[in-house]
């Protein structure tokens, strides 16, 4: 399974990337599996607040993930 990961804001500073492809060898994947995989690549993310969107929709940790999904890791937003 290939997933496109997109990083925004301070997450770019942590990963030093705006985008990358993550390959997972599992078939039944939920968002918590992706989060664990990314946090093992970038340990600093474990101590960082961020949200995750799947194909431009906010996801929760039980969201099912399919091959070729686009996963966006989003930093906290401030509004006014």
Secondary structure, DSSP 8 states (H G I E B T S, - for coil): -EEEEEE-THHHHHHS-SEEEEE---SSEEHHHHHHHHHHH-GGGGGS-EEEEETTEE--TT-EE-TT-EEEEEE-----
